[in-house]
Amino acid sequence: MKLIVRVVEIKGKCPVYEVGNKITLKDGYILDTEESDMVCMHSLASILPYYVALAKGVEAKEIGLSRGDSKEAYVHCLDPCEITTGGTVRLEISRVTGE
């Protein structure tokens, strides 16, 4: 089992990510650097409160992170782009089983 975190939207200008970039977490907690693009610490701070629950099978909707009936969870990085002139990144977290 693994979690795939994909960049789905960027508001402003992110110096690290582009839409489509991904982060892979194997076994629910191992950052797979071979299967991941560059990783920004701001985005990790947004993922950390939820990755264990999502990896253990808690539905995104149960913890308020889904869009409608979507199985994916959504969070965004902590960069307040209007103030920093950086970029706020929306991340989609999917649980992949059977690999």
N, C-alpha and C positions, 0 to 999 in steps of 0.2 A: 504494500500500500504506500502511496505517496500523495503529497499535496503539490499541485501546480499553481503557482501564483503568477498571473499574467497582468501586464500593464494594458489596461483597456482604454484609458483616457488620460490626457495630460492637460491641465489648465495652467497656462503660463509657459515658461521655458524651463524644463528640467535638464540639468547638466549631466545627468546619469542615464536616464531611461528614454526609450522611444516606445511608442505604442507597439505591442507585440512581444516585447521583451518578457522573459520569464525567469522565475526562481523555482527550483525544484527542491522539495524537502522529502527525503526518503525515510521510510519507517516512522514518519510523523515528526521527526526531530533532527535529522541529519541534513545539513545544508550541502547539497550535491553540487560542488563547484564545477564538475565536468558537464553537467546538464543545465547549468544556470548561466544567465548573462551576468553582467556586473550587478552588484547589490549595494543599494544605498542604505545607510543606517537609519534614515528617517522612515523608510518603508518597513524595515524590520521592527521598529518600535510600534508600528501600527498592526503588524501581524502577530507579535508575541502574545498579546492577551487571549488570542483565539485559536492558535494553531494546534494545541493539544486537544481541545474539545473537538475541533473539526476532524483531526486525525483519528480520534476515537469513535467517530460516527455521529456526533451530535449534529443535527440538521441546522443549517444556517438560519432558517426561519425561527428556530427555537431560541436563538440568541440575538435575534433582531438584525441579522446581516444579509438577508436575502432580498431579492427584487421579485415581488409577487410570489409565484410558485417555483421560482428558480432553485435548483439544488446548489448553485454556487453562492459563495459568501462574497461580500463586497466591503472593502475598507479603503481609506485613502491615507496618503502619507501626511506627516505633520507640518510640512512646509507651508506657512501662510503666504502664498505667492503674491498677494496684493501688497504685502509689506516688504518682503525680501526681494522682489522681482525674480524669484525663482519659479518653481513649478510644483503644483499640487498634483499628485499622481493617484488615479483611482486604480485599485487592484482587485482582480477577480481571483478567488481561491476555489479550486476544484479538487475534490477527493477522487483519486484514481485507485481502483482496487484490481487485484489480479495480475499485477506485474512484479 
